[in-house]
Amino acid sequence: MRQLAPASIAPPFARYAHGVELPAGWRIARTSGQLGLAVDGTVPDSAYDQACICFDNITAILAEAGMAAVDVMHLAAYVTDRAHMAGYMQARDEFLAQATRLPTSTLLIVSGFTRPEFKVEIEVIAAAPSGSR
């Protein structure tokens, strides 16, 4: 993958790329939106803790496809309030800490999810060379 960063536009204001080019012949994996629901059925109160669960789930899903955080080409996140952005962004930066190339990113503030205690939902698209696994 190649990060796209035209000099003619303002740089990203957070840890993401404006664009990513995917080479021909690569495998793609896409996750469903992941919520901050722990295995035991609990939902932590903080947006950061919920986002960490989301990223742990995403890590497990990508591992099943033979991929990891470094293979993420696009990340989409939804939070229910601007106040939750900082917790989400901290968890995102930890998830992408080993990334040598940043993914594209979308962050939206939404009115809510299926249960009122959910504050964050995250989904990714990842890609890796066809021969890798």
N, C-alpha and C positions, 0 to 999 in steps of 0.2 A: 504494500500500500504506500501511496505517496501523499503526504500532506500538501494541501493547496493553500497558499498564502499570498494572494496578489498584493503587490506593493501599492497598488492604486486604491486600496480600501483600508479603512481603519483596522488595526489589529484587534483580535478578540479581547474582551475585557475580563476574561476568566480563563481557566485551564481547559481550552478546547481549540480545535482547528476550524477554520472557515469551511474547508472542504477536504475530502479524502478521495483519492482515485484508486479504484480497485482493479488490479491487473486481470486480464482474461484468464479463465480457467481456475479461479480460486473457489473454494467451498465457502458457503455462507450459512451462518446459524443466526436465528433470531429468537429472542425470548419473548414470552408474554410479559405483561406488566407484573412486576413482583411487588408485593406489599410487605409491610413490616410485621408479619405474622410468624412468631417463633414456632418451632417444631412442637412444643408443648401446648400450643394454642393461645399463648399470651401475646399481647401487643404492648410493647413498651410505650411509655408516655412521650419520650423525646423524639423529635424528628431525626436527630442524629442516630439514636439507637435503632429506629425503624429503618433508616437508610442503610445502616450496617447490615441488618438482616436481609434487606433487598439485595445488597451486593454479595453477601454470602450465598444467597440462593442463586444469583447470576453466576457466581464463580463455579458452583456445583453443576449448573446446567451447561456452561461452557466446557467444563472438564469432561463431561460425557461426550461432547463433540470433539474432544482432543484439542480444545482451545483454552485460552486464558485471557485475563484482562488486557494483555498486550495486543490481543487480536481484535479488540473492540474498535469498530470503525464509526459507529454512531451510538449515542446514548441519549435517551429521552427520559425526562423526569417531570413529575407532576407533584406539586405541593399545594396544600389547602390554604396557605397563608404566607405572605412575604416573610413573616417571622420565622418560618421553617426553612428558608433558603440557606441560612448560614450552616445549620446542622447538616442539611443535605450536601452542601458544597464541601464541607469538611470530610464527610464520608466518601464523596466522589474523589476528592484529591488523594485520600488514602488508598482507595481502590486503584487509582491510576498512577500511584507512586513509582511503579517500575516501568511505566510506559515510556518508550523512546520516541514515540510518535503519538500525538494526541488525536482522539476521535472528534468528529463533529458532535454538536450537542444542541439539544432543545430543552428548555426549562419553562414550564407553564404553571401558572397559578390557577387552580380549578376550585369549583365550589364544594367538592366533596367526593367521597368514594362510597363503596357499598356499605361500610360501617363507619359511624362517626369518629371512632378512635383512630382510624387510619389518617396519617398526615402526609405520607410520601408514597409514590408509586414510581418504579423505575423499570425501563425495558432497554435492551441493547440489540444491536446488530453487530455481529463479529464475522471476520473472514480470515481464512488461512490458505496457504498453498494447497493444491489438490493432493499432493503426495504426503502431506504432513498428517500425523495422528499420533 
